[in-house]
Amino acid sequence: MREPIAFVEIEQDFCNLTYGVAPCMAGIGVTGNTQCYNTLRTCQDTNNFSRGTKNLWFRDVSTRGASTEIGAWLVEGEFTAAVGDDMVRPLTIWPNSGLEWIEVADIFFGEAQGNNLFDPLDYPTLRGWSAAGGSDEYARSVGRFWRARGYNTNQGVYNEAFLISRQHPVQAGKTYRMRFLMRAKGDISNLQIAFFVRTGREPMVTPTITNAQPIQSTPSIKRISTAPTVINPGGGGRRSGPLGQRASLSVTFQDHPSSDLLTDPYLDERGVDALRQGTFWTKWLARNPYYNNRIVRVYDGYVGDELAEMTSRTYLIDKIEGPNSRGEVTLHAKDVLRLADNDKALAPAPSLGALRVDYNKDATGNIEVVGATTADYPSSGTIRINREVFRYTGRSMSGNTLRFTGVTRATDGTERHDHKAGDRVQVCLRYNEVRVEELAREWLEDYAGVPSEYIPFDEWQAEADLWLDQFDFTGLITEPTGVTQLLGEICEQALFYIWWDERAQLIRMQAIAPRIYEDVEQIDDRRNIIADSIDLRDEPSSRVSQVWVFWGVRDASASLTQDDNYTRLRVRADLDAEAPEQYDDSRVRKIYSRWIHTEGQAINLSTRILNKLRDNPRTMTLELDAKDRRFWTGDVIDVLTRNSVNFLGEPQVDRWQILSAEEIEAGHRVKYTLDLYEFGVSGLHGRWMEVDAPNYEDATETERLAGAWWADADGRIPDGSESDEGYMWI
């Protein structure tokens, strides 16, 4: 049996500069008694701190020696700038053979003993190039490495070179070094690097390539524990939050003496015996207290695997506990969506401006504010003071006073009030017919600080174009509100969901919709499901018989969860479900919406939720062998099992959605939690057709699956000999 293996990678902040080398102005005897450790906490010239990253690797304490290295090539080369050389690319690789892919990390470009001129923000600009095909697609992140494909599928040729285009200044007569870690699939025996100069000169260098350069890892991991992402489609489940449950990670390390070889860039000059001073974690925590929200990754695989073959999951550090009396240190981390937690991210952000003088309920004219500048408020917009909302058309500074002009009082259903000097003037966020994926991206990027590379916005837009086009929302946020709460509102009311895909390191967005544009795979008891692992259960607490949608906010400053603060109500009820013959119970779900602005949106929402939750929702847990772990959170699959039968007792195929996936035995068993999907295996879902579409009886089976025809009063469509089931509109 293959031996499982796991690595943990921590990205710590690490300055790109060299102590005492300009622009670093630190110096021994001037700013400190010894060098820094290239961390912000130990920095002696914080104005010039240049934040980069250093990757620390850890492995299981029981891992055998053969498993302690993760293979990569260390590639190094130098050139001396000639007269006229002014700008040079930091990376150009000529493999001189066809490669399937290439990956790079830890790029250094600069003078041999100088600072690194390469900007880590340029990693995503890595791409392949060929004379026949031109530039290829940009690279993608693979853990700490960035991967560019070798085969240019657009032109059907292999890329001849791999490069980062942004150039850096050099000086004639000086020697510059290019150094990087590289992995590749293919022959690199004739690889060369080039120092491409802006003038067109391109000195080729045969680099020094160190075979299988190890990424050094410390054998100190005692335990790794993870909890998977649990999605909550459309906010329908009441047992988890509006965005489901965050994925989490807990890693326990055994602390140990440390030579500081991996963490102290000036160890040789410091003249101390690091092994006798402190331990790894006591020193690391003293030098790196600003670890919150830094990246930590877990890699799972087998002994002998390349890192690219392992499964990687990405989290953000939440806290580090220890060392305790046993020398244990425990790192806790959560997925990237923790940045949107209500206690961390608010939209709008709290405003600092306050009234300069009293502004009573009879006042008109300008509003004067202190403690803020024009940068704190948009050029025109909406503000709130206490329980009154104002609109303004302009703002300007006069000395230390910010003046709002073109003021309209008591807007958005609010009333005039007296306001005192010092009362807070809160900026508001107003949206007019903005589609949900735009709202979600703005809140995540602008207010939660989620890096844009985690949001595949093109995918989001494609999903919204297909299924969510009617959900353009109009609303006003008058006070700082948690981003998770806001996302939960629009997920529930537009029938979609967002979750962190820890494998792909992306925030996914998906509409609750039938899978009519993709093939749904099927699993069964015989081929896939591990024996005795299925558990089916009903969730009666989630059932509803009536859905009440309140919309049309009456007073934007009042509670948004009070029935009487809304002008409109759409009720959808199934009274048969409440009858004694069925559930003999009334279950009402109320939805309060500041976003819905059309009757159609309210009708769609109430109808869809009632259709999904009219009967007891069903959940299922099961386990699959590692060969089937391609199925993951968010996927929809068909399940055939003897645990679910039709009226005759025959096993039937049901359609389920995976709410969570967790490897409970690394490399061997995966446990899944599934929810019976709203759109089942059977049923036709109507789509608009061209005007020259055939009659139903003349249409092929493919055309019938891709279109829609009107049914008779009994809901069935005659096809010339018998009748077929009608279509469902979504």
C-alpha positions in Angstrom: 0.0 0.0 0.0 1.3 3.5 -0.9 2.3 5.6 2.1 0.3 8.8 2.5 2.3 12.0 3.1 1.3 15.6 4.0 3.1 18.9 3.9 2.1 22.2 5.4 3.4 25.5 3.8 3.2 28.8 5.6 3.7 32.1 3.7 5.3 34.5 6.1 5.9 38.2 5.4 9.6 38.7 4.4 11.2 41.9 3.3 12.6 42.0 -0.3 15.5 44.3 0.7 18.9 43.6 2.2 19.8 45.1 5.5 21.8 48.3 5.1 21.6 48.2 1.3 19.7 51.2 -0.2 16.9 51.9 -0.1 17.1 50.2 3.3 18.6 52.9 5.5 19.1 50.7 8.6 22.6 50.3 10.0 24.3 48.6 12.9 25.1 51.2 15.6 22.7 53.6 14.0 19.3 52.0 14.0 20.1 48.9 16.1 22.7 46.7 17.6 22.3 43.9 15.1 20.6 43.2 11.8 16.9 42.7 11.5 15.3 39.3 10.5 13.6 40.8 7.4 10.3 40.9 9.2 8.2 44.0 10.0 8.4 43.4 13.8 12.2 43.5 13.7 12.5 46.1 10.9 14.7 49.2 11.7 13.5 51.2 8.7 9.8 50.6 8.5 9.3 53.4 6.0 11.2 51.3 3.4 9.9 47.8 4.4 9.2 46.0 1.1 6.7 43.2 1.8 7.4 40.0 0.1 7.0 36.4 1.2 9.1 33.5 2.5 7.7 30.0 2.4 8.3 27.7 5.3 7.6 23.9 4.9 6.8 21.3 7.5 6.1 17.6 7.4 4.9 14.8 9.7 7.3 13.9 12.5 6.9 10.2 11.4 7.7 10.7 7.8 10.6 8.6 6.6 13.8 10.1 5.1 12.8 9.3 1.6 9.8 11.5 1.9 11.5 14.6 3.2 12.2 16.4 -0.1 9.8 18.0 -2.6 11.6 18.0 -5.9 12.3 21.2 -7.9 15.2 22.6 -10.0 17.2 25.5 -8.9 18.1 27.5 -12.0 20.8 30.3 -11.8 22.5 32.4 -14.4 24.3 35.8 -14.7 25.1 38.5 -17.3 26.9 41.8 -17.3 25.0 44.7 -18.7 26.7 46.3 -21.7 26.7 50.0 -22.7 23.2 50.8 -23.9 21.5 48.2 -21.8 19.0 50.0 -19.7 16.0 47.7 -19.1 15.9 43.8 -18.8 13.2 41.3 -18.3 13.5 39.4 -14.9 12.6 36.1 -16.5 12.9 34.6 -20.0 13.3 30.8 -20.4 14.1 29.0 -23.6 13.5 25.2 -23.1 14.6 24.3 -26.6 12.2 21.4 -26.5 8.5 20.9 -26.2 7.3 21.0 -22.6 3.8 20.1 -21.4 4.0 22.7 -18.7 6.5 24.8 -16.7 6.3 26.1 -13.1 8.4 28.8 -11.4 8.7 30.2 -7.9 11.0 32.3 -5.8 12.2 34.4 -8.7 15.2 36.6 -7.9 16.5 39.3 -10.3 19.1 41.8 -9.3 22.8 42.3 -8.4 24.3 39.2 -6.9 24.6 40.8 -3.4 21.8 43.4 -3.9 18.1 43.6 -3.5 15.6 41.6 -5.4 14.2 43.8 -8.2 11.4 41.3 -9.1 7.9 42.3 -8.0 5.9 39.2 -6.8 2.8 40.8 -8.2 4.2 40.0 -11.7 3.9 36.2 -11.2 0.4 36.1 -12.8 1.9 37.7 -16.0 4.0 34.6 -16.7 3.0 33.1 -20.1 4.3 31.1 -23.0 5.3 32.5 -26.4 5.9 31.0 -29.9 6.8 32.7 -33.2 3.9 31.0 -34.8 1.3 31.5 -32.1 2.4 34.7 -30.3 1.6 35.0 -26.6 -0.3 32.3 -24.8 -2.6 32.5 -21.8 -1.3 33.8 -18.5 -0.1 31.4 -15.8 -2.2 30.2 -12.9 -1.3 29.6 -9.3 -0.3 26.0 -8.2 0.4 26.4 -4.5 3.5 28.5 -4.3 4.4 27.9 -8.0 3.0 29.6 -11.1 2.3 27.3 -14.0 2.3 28.2 -17.7 1.2 25.6 -20.3 3.7 24.4 -22.8 1.4 23.6 -25.7 -0.3 26.6 -27.3 -3.7 25.2 -28.0 -4.8 28.3 -29.9 -2.1 27.7 -32.6 -1.4 24.0 -32.2 2.3 24.5 -31.5 4.6 24.2 -28.5 5.7 27.5 -26.9 9.3 28.3 -27.6 9.8 30.5 -24.6 8.3 31.5 -21.3 8.6 35.0 -20.1 7.5 37.8 -17.8 7.3 41.0 -19.8 7.7 43.8 -17.3 11.3 45.1 -17.4 13.6 46.4 -14.7 16.4 49.0 -15.0 20.0 47.9 -15.1 23.3 49.8 -15.3 26.1 49.1 -17.8 29.1 47.3 -16.3 27.2 45.7 -13.5 26.5 42.0 -13.2 23.0 40.7 -12.6 21.7 37.3 -11.5 18.6 35.5 -12.5 17.6 32.7 -10.0 14.4 30.8 -9.6 12.9 27.4 -8.6 11.4 25.5 -11.5 9.4 22.4 -12.2 8.6 21.2 -15.7 7.1 18.2 -17.5 9.4 17.4 -20.4 13.1 17.5 -21.3 15.0 20.5 -19.9 18.5 19.2 -20.6 19.1 22.0 -23.2 17.3 24.7 -21.3 18.7 28.3 -21.6 17.7 31.5 -20.0 17.9 34.9 -21.7 18.5 38.4 -20.4 16.2 40.2 -22.9 17.2 43.9 -23.2 14.8 46.6 -24.2 17.0 47.5 -27.2 16.5 44.1 -28.7 19.7 42.5 -27.5 19.1 39.1 -25.9 22.2 37.5 -24.4 21.6 33.7 -24.0 23.0 32.0 -21.0 23.3 28.3 -20.2 22.3 28.3 -16.6 23.5 26.2 -13.7 20.7 23.8 -12.9 20.9 22.0 -9.5 19.3 18.6 -9.8 16.3 18.0 -7.6 16.9 21.0 -5.4 14.9 20.2 -2.2 12.4 22.6 -0.7 13.6 22.0 2.9 10.8 20.9 5.3 10.9 20.5 9.0 9.6 17.2 10.5 7.5 18.7 13.3 3.8 18.1 12.4 2.0 16.0 15.1 -1.6 16.3 13.9 -3.6 17.8 11.0 -7.3 18.2 11.4 -9.6 19.7 8.8 -13.3 20.5 8.7 -14.7 20.8 5.1 -16.7 23.7 3.5 -20.4 23.1 3.9 -22.5 25.0 1.3 -26.0 26.3 2.0 -27.6 26.6 -1.4 -29.7 29.7 -1.5 -29.5 30.0 2.3 -32.2 27.3 2.4 -30.7 25.4 5.3 -31.4 26.8 8.8 -28.7 24.8 10.6 -25.8 26.8 9.1 -25.1 30.4 8.3 -26.2 32.2 5.1 -22.9 31.1 3.4 -22.9 27.7 5.0 -19.9 26.7 7.2 -16.4 27.8 6.6 -13.7 25.2 5.9 -11.1 25.2 8.8 -7.7 23.7 9.5 -5.9 22.9 12.7 -2.2 21.9 12.7 -0.3 20.9 15.8 3.5 21.2 15.7 6.1 19.9 18.1 8.4 22.8 18.9 12.1 22.2 18.7 15.5 23.9 18.8 16.3 25.8 15.6 19.5 26.8 13.8 17.7 29.7 12.1 19.2 28.6 8.8 15.8 29.0 7.1 14.6 32.2 8.8 17.7 34.4 9.5 19.3 35.8 6.3 22.2 37.3 8.3 22.9 34.3 10.6 26.6 34.1 9.6 27.2 37.7 10.5 25.3 37.6 13.8 27.8 35.5 15.6 25.4 33.6 17.9 24.6 29.9 18.5 21.0 29.9 17.5 20.5 26.3 18.5 21.1 27.3 22.1 18.8 30.4 22.1 15.1 29.8 22.2 13.1 27.3 20.0 11.8 27.5 16.5 8.3 28.7 17.4 9.2 31.0 20.3 11.6 32.8 18.1 9.3 32.8 15.1 6.3 34.2 17.0 8.5 36.9 18.5 9.7 38.0 15.1 6.4 37.4 13.3 3.4 38.6 15.4 1.5 39.8 12.3 0.5 36.4 11.0 -3.2 36.9 10.9 -4.8 36.3 7.4 -1.5 35.0 6.0 -1.7 32.0 3.7 -1.2 28.4 4.9 -1.5 25.4 2.6 -1.9 21.7 3.2 -0.6 19.2 0.5 -1.9 15.6 0.6 -0.4 12.9 -1.5 1.8 9.8 -1.4 5.5 9.2 -0.9 7.2 9.8 -4.2 4.6 12.2 -5.6 5.6 15.5 -7.1 4.1 18.5 -5.4 2.0 19.2 -8.5 0.4 15.8 -8.2 -0.7 16.3 -4.6 -4.0 17.8 -3.5 -3.6 21.3 -2.1 -5.9 23.3 0.1 -5.5 26.9 1.0 -6.5 28.7 4.2 -5.8 31.9 6.1 -4.2 31.8 9.5 -6.7 32.8 12.3 -4.6 32.3 15.5 -1.6 30.4 16.8 -1.6 28.9 20.3 1.4 27.8 22.4 3.9 26.6 23.0 2.3 24.7 25.9 4.0 22.7 28.6 4.5 19.8 26.2 6.1 22.1 23.6 3.1 21.9 21.3 2.1 24.8 19.0 -1.3 24.7 17.3 -2.1 26.8 14.2 -5.8 27.5 13.4 -6.9 28.7 10.0 -10.1 29.2 8.0 -10.9 29.5 4.4 -10.6 32.8 2.5 -14.3 33.7 3.0 -13.5 34.3 6.7 -12.4 37.8 5.5 -16.1 38.5 4.9 -17.2 37.5 8.4 -19.6 40.0 9.9 -17.1 40.9 12.7 -14.3 41.6 10.2 -15.9 43.2 7.1 -18.6 45.9 7.0 -20.2 47.6 4.0 -20.2 50.5 4.0 -17.2 51.0 6.3 -18.0 53.1 9.4 -17.6 56.8 8.6 -15.4 59.1 10.8 -17.1 62.4 9.9 -19.3 64.2 12.5 -21.5 67.3 12.5 -19.6 70.5 13.1 -22.7 72.3 14.5 -26.2 71.4 15.4 -28.6 70.7 12.5 -32.2 70.9 13.7 -35.2 69.4 11.9 -36.2 72.8 10.4 -32.7 73.5 9.0 -32.1 73.7 5.3 -28.9 74.2 3.2 -25.5 72.8 3.6 -24.3 70.2 6.1 -20.9 70.8 7.7 -18.7 67.9 8.9 -15.4 67.7 10.7 -13.0 64.7 11.1 -13.3 63.7 7.5 -12.2 64.7 4.0 -13.6 64.5 0.5 -11.9 61.1 0.1 -14.3 59.7 2.7 -17.5 60.4 0.8 -18.3 60.1 -2.9 -18.8 63.3 -5.0 -22.6 62.8 -4.7 -24.6 60.3 -2.9 -26.4 59.4 0.3 -25.6 59.9 4.0 -27.4 59.0 7.2 -27.4 61.0 10.5 -29.2 59.1 13.3 -32.5 58.0 11.8 -32.6 60.5 8.9 -31.3 59.8 5.4 -30.1 62.7 3.2 -29.1 63.0 -0.4 -26.5 65.5 -1.6 -25.2 66.5 -5.0 -21.8 67.8 -4.1 -19.1 68.1 -1.4 -16.0 70.3 -0.9 -13.4 71.2 1.7 -13.1 74.6 3.4 -10.1 74.4 5.8 -10.8 71.5 8.1 -14.6 71.5 7.3 -16.2 69.1 4.8 -19.3 70.8 3.3 -22.2 68.8 1.7 -24.2 70.8 -0.9 -27.4 70.3 -2.8 -28.9 68.5 0.3 -32.3 66.9 0.2 -33.7 65.9 3.7 -35.7 62.9 4.9 -35.3 60.7 1.8 -36.1 57.0 1.5 -39.1 57.1 3.8 -37.3 58.7 6.8 -38.4 61.7 8.8 -36.7 65.0 9.8 -35.0 65.0 13.2 -32.9 67.3 15.3 -29.2 66.5 15.1 -26.5 67.6 17.5 -22.9 68.6 16.9 -20.7 65.5 17.0 -23.4 63.2 15.7 -21.9 60.7 13.2 -22.4 61.3 9.5 -22.5 57.8 7.9 -22.0 57.3 4.2 -24.6 55.0 2.6 -24.4 52.6 -0.3 -27.1 52.9 -2.9 -27.6 50.4 -5.8 -29.9 50.7 -8.7 -30.6 47.5 -10.8 -27.2 46.0 -10.2 -27.0 42.2 -10.9 -26.0 40.0 -8.0 -22.6 38.9 -9.2 -21.5 42.6 -9.3 -22.8 43.1 -5.8 -21.0 40.1 -4.5 -17.7 41.0 -6.1 -17.8 44.6 -4.8 -18.5 43.6 -1.3 -15.8 40.8 -1.3 -13.1 42.9 -2.9 -13.8 46.4 -1.7 -15.1 45.8 1.8 -13.8 42.3 2.8 -10.4 42.7 1.1 -10.5 39.4 -0.7 -7.8 39.4 -3.4 -9.2 39.5 -6.9 -7.3 36.4 -8.0 -9.6 34.3 -5.8 -12.7 35.5 -7.7 -13.1 34.0 -11.2 -15.4 36.8 -12.3 -15.7 35.6 -15.9 -17.2 32.4 -14.6 -19.5 34.3 -12.3 -20.7 36.4 -15.2 -21.3 33.4 -17.4 -23.4 31.8 -14.7 -25.4 34.9 -14.1 -25.9 35.5 -17.8 -27.4 32.0 -18.0 -29.5 31.8 -14.9 -29.6 35.0 -12.9 -30.3 37.8 -15.4 -33.6 38.7 -13.9 -32.0 39.4 -10.5 -30.8 43.0 -10.9 -31.3 44.4 -7.4 -32.1 47.9 -6.2 -31.5 48.8 -2.5 -29.9 51.1 0.0 -27.6 50.2 2.9 -27.7 53.0 5.5 -25.4 51.6 8.2 -22.3 49.4 8.3 -23.5 45.8 7.7 -21.6 42.6 7.8 -20.5 41.4 4.3 -21.5 37.8 5.1 -25.0 39.1 6.1 -25.3 41.0 2.8 -24.1 38.1 0.7 -26.6 35.8 2.6 -29.4 38.1 1.7 -28.8 38.1 -2.0 -28.0 34.4 -2.1 -31.3 33.6 -0.6 -33.3 36.1 -2.6 -31.6 35.4 -6.0 -31.4 31.6 -5.5 -27.6 31.1 -5.8 -24.7 30.3 -3.5 -21.1 31.1 -3.0 -18.4 28.9 -1.4 -14.7 28.5 -1.1 -13.3 25.7 -3.3 -10.2 24.9 -1.3 -8.8 22.6 -4.0 -9.0 25.1 -6.8 -8.3 28.1 -4.5 -11.2 30.0 -5.9 -14.5 31.4 -4.6 -17.2 29.7 -6.7 -20.6 31.0 -7.5 -23.5 28.8 -8.8 -27.2 29.3 -9.4 -29.7 26.8 -8.2 -30.7 25.5 -11.6 -31.2 22.3 -13.5 -28.2 20.7 -15.0 -29.3 20.8 -18.6 -26.1 22.0 -20.1 -23.8 19.3 -18.6 -23.6 15.6 -18.1 -24.4 14.4 -14.6 -22.4 11.3 -13.5 -24.0 8.5 -11.7 -22.7 6.4 -8.8 -24.2 3.2 -7.3 -23.8 0.6 -4.5 -22.0 -1.8 -6.7 -19.2 0.3 -8.3 -18.7 3.3 -6.1 -20.3 3.5 -2.6 -18.4 1.9 0.2 -20.5 -0.8 1.9 -22.6 0.2 4.9 -21.6 3.8 4.6 -25.0 5.3 3.5 -27.2 7.2 6.0 -30.4 8.8 4.8 -32.5 11.1 6.9 -35.4 13.6 6.6 -35.1 17.2 7.8 -38.6 18.1 8.9 -37.4 21.3 10.7 -36.6 22.8 7.3 -40.0 22.1 5.7 -42.2 25.0 4.8 -45.9 25.3 3.7 -46.0 29.0 3.1 -43.4 31.6 1.9 -44.0 35.2 2.7 -41.8 37.7 0.8 -41.8 41.2 2.1 -40.4 43.9 -0.2 -40.6 47.6 -0.8 -38.9 49.1 2.2 -41.0 51.8 3.9 -38.3 53.5 6.1 -34.7 52.8 5.2 -33.6 53.7 8.8 -36.0 51.3 10.5 -35.6 47.6 11.3 -35.5 45.5 8.1 -37.0 42.5 9.9 -40.4 44.1 10.9 -43.4 43.2 8.8 -44.8 46.7 9.0 -41.7 48.3 7.5 -42.6 47.0 4.0 -45.2 48.2 1.5 -45.5 44.9 -0.5 -46.1 41.3 0.4 -46.2 38.2 -1.8 -47.5 35.0 -0.2 -47.2 31.6 -1.7 -49.0 28.8 0.2 -49.6 25.1 -0.3 -52.7 24.5 1.8 -52.9 20.8 0.9 -49.6 20.3 2.7 -51.1 21.8 5.8 -54.2 19.5 5.7 -54.7 16.7 8.2 -54.3 14.2 5.4 -50.7 15.4 4.8 -48.4 17.1 7.3 -51.2 18.6 9.5 -49.0 21.6 10.2 -48.4 25.2 9.0 -44.8 26.3 8.5 -44.3 29.9 7.4 -40.9 31.2 6.1 -40.6 34.9 6.0 -38.1 36.7 3.8 -37.5 40.4 4.2 -35.9 42.0 1.1 -34.4 45.4 0.7 -33.3 44.3 -2.8 -36.4 43.0 -4.6 -38.1 45.7 -6.7 -40.4 43.8 -9.1 -43.4 41.6 -8.6 -41.8 39.0 -10.9 -38.8 38.7 -8.6 -41.0 38.2 -5.6 -43.1 35.6 -7.4 -40.1 33.6 -8.6 -38.5 33.6 -5.2 -41.6 32.5 -3.2 -42.5 29.8 -5.8 -39.1 28.3 -6.0 -38.5 28.1 -2.3 -41.9 26.5 -1.7 -41.3 24.0 -4.5 -38.0 23.0 -2.9 -39.1 22.9 0.8 -42.8 21.8 0.5 -41.9 18.3 1.5 -39.4 17.2 4.1 -35.9 17.9 2.7 -33.7 14.8 2.6 -30.0 14.5 3.3 -27.6 11.6 2.8 -24.1 10.8 3.9 -22.0 8.2 2.1 -18.4 7.3 1.6 -16.4 6.7 -1.6 -13.0 5.3 -2.4 -10.2 7.7 -3.3 -10.6 6.7 -7.0 -13.9 8.7 -7.0 -12.7 11.8 -5.1 -13.0 13.9 -8.2 -16.5 14.5 -6.9 -16.4 17.5 -4.6 -18.3 20.2 -2.9 -21.0 21.8 -5.1 -21.1 19.0 -7.6 -24.4 17.4 -8.6 -24.5 13.6 -9.0 -27.1 10.9 -9.6 -27.2 8.1 -7.0 -28.6 4.6 -7.5 -28.9 2.8 -4.2 -31.1 0.1 -2.6 -31.7 2.6 0.3 -33.9 4.7 -1.9 -36.7 2.9 -3.8 -39.9 3.7 -5.8 -43.5 2.6 -4.8 -42.7 -1.0 -6.0 -39.6 -1.3 -3.9 -37.3 -1.0 -6.9 -34.0 1.0 -6.4 -34.4 4.4 -8.1 -32.0 7.0 -9.4 -32.2 10.3 -7.5 -30.3 13.5 -8.1 -28.3 15.0 -5.2 -26.0 17.9 -4.6 -22.8 17.5 -2.6 -22.9 19.9 0.4 -19.5 18.9 1.8 -16.6 16.5 1.0 -14.0 15.4 3.5 -11.1 13.0 3.3 -11.6 11.0 6.5 -8.8 8.6 5.6 -6.1 10.4 3.7 -5.7 8.9 0.2 -8.3 6.2 0.8 -11.8 7.3 1.9 -13.9 10.4 1.3 -17.1 11.2 3.2 -19.8 13.2 1.5 -22.9 15.0 2.8 -25.6 15.4 0.1 -28.9 17.2 -0.3 -31.7 16.0 -2.5 -31.5 18.4 -5.5 -34.4 20.7 -6.3 -34.3 19.6 -10.0 -34.6 15.8 -10.3 -33.5 13.3 -12.9 -36.8 13.3 -14.7 -38.6 16.4 -16.0 -38.1 18.7 -18.9 -37.0 22.3 -18.5 -38.2 24.7 -21.1 -35.9 27.0 -23.2 -36.8 29.6 -25.9 -36.3 28.3 -29.5 -35.8 29.8 -32.9 -39.0 30.9 -34.8 -38.5 28.1 -37.3 -38.4 25.3 -34.7 -40.4 22.2 -35.7 -43.7 21.0 -34.2 -43.3 18.6 -31.3 -44.3 15.5 -33.1 -41.7 16.3 -35.8 -38.8 17.2 -33.4 -35.9 14.9 -32.8 -35.2 13.7 -29.2 -32.2 16.1 -29.1 -34.5 19.0 -30.2 -37.1 18.1 -27.6 -34.5 18.2 -24.8 -33.2 21.6 -25.9 -36.5 23.4 -26.5 -40.1 23.7 -25.2 -43.6 23.3 -26.5 -47.0 24.2 -25.0 -48.8 21.4 -23.2 -52.5 20.6 -23.1 -54.7 21.5 -20.1 -53.6 18.2 -18.4 -50.0 19.2 -18.5 -49.0 16.7 -21.2 -48.0 17.2 -24.9 -49.5 14.9 -27.6 -46.8 13.6 -30.0 -49.1 11.9 -32.5 -49.5 8.5 -30.7 -49.4 9.2 -27.0 -48.6 12.1 -24.7 -45.4 13.2 -23.0 -44.8 15.1 -19.8 -44.9 18.9 -20.2 -42.1 21.4 -19.7 -41.2 23.4 -16.5 -40.4 27.1 -16.7 -37.8 28.3 -14.3 
